[in-house]
Amino acid sequence: MKKTGHPQYHRCKVTCVTCGNTFETGSTLKEIRVDTCSNCHPFYTGKQRFTQSDGRVDRFLKKYGKKQ
């Protein structure tokens, strides 16, 4: 690897602005701020909800379903 032309790679601090969680990683930046992290993201915490799909079948049956 050439000694010139490459950015400095060092340890940086990542901060979540939603929950305040911090951890360290390697980057060319000195500090990284993220909106959500694995500590507060609904997919990783198990609190993910699929509210958009609720009632789709009922709406379809109401619109196109046969009356009994």
C-alpha positions in Angstrom: 0.0 0.0 0.0 1.3 3.5 -0.8 2.1 5.8 2.1 0.5 8.8 0.4 -2.9 9.3 -1.0 -4.8 7.4 1.7 -7.0 9.0 4.4 -6.2 8.5 8.1 -8.0 5.6 9.6 -8.6 5.6 13.3 -11.0 4.7 16.1 -14.1 6.9 16.2 -17.1 7.3 18.5 -20.6 6.5 17.2 -23.5 8.2 19.0 -27.2 7.4 18.6 -29.2 10.6 18.8 -32.5 8.6 19.6 -31.4 6.7 22.7 -27.9 8.1 23.5 -26.1 4.8 23.0 -22.4 5.1 22.2 -19.9 2.6 20.8 -16.5 2.7 19.0 -15.6 1.6 15.5 -13.0 2.4 12.9 -13.5 5.2 10.4 -11.9 8.1 8.6 -14.2 10.4 10.6 -13.6 11.3 14.2 -17.2 11.2 15.3 -20.4 9.7 13.8 -24.0 10.5 14.8 -26.8 8.2 13.7 -30.5 8.5 14.0 -31.2 4.9 15.2 -28.9 2.1 16.3 -29.4 -1.6 17.0 -30.2 -0.8 20.6 -33.3 1.2 19.8 -34.3 0.1 16.3 -37.7 -1.8 16.3 -36.4 -4.6 14.1 -33.6 -5.5 16.5 -35.5 -5.0 19.7 -38.4 -7.2 18.7 -41.0 -4.4 18.9 -41.6 -4.2 15.2 -45.2 -4.0 14.2 -46.8 -4.4 10.8 -49.7 -1.9 11.2 -49.8 -1.1 7.5 -51.0 -4.6 6.6 -53.7 -4.8 9.2 -57.1 -5.0 7.6 -56.0 -5.4 4.0 -57.8 -8.7 3.6 -60.9 -7.3 5.2 -60.9 -4.3 2.8 -60.4 -6.6 -0.2 -63.2 -8.9 0.8 -65.5 -6.0 1.5 -64.7 -4.5 -1.9 -64.5 -7.6 -4.1 -65.8 -10.5 -2.0 -68.9 -12.4 -2.6 -71.9 -11.8 -0.4 -73.1 -14.9 1.4 
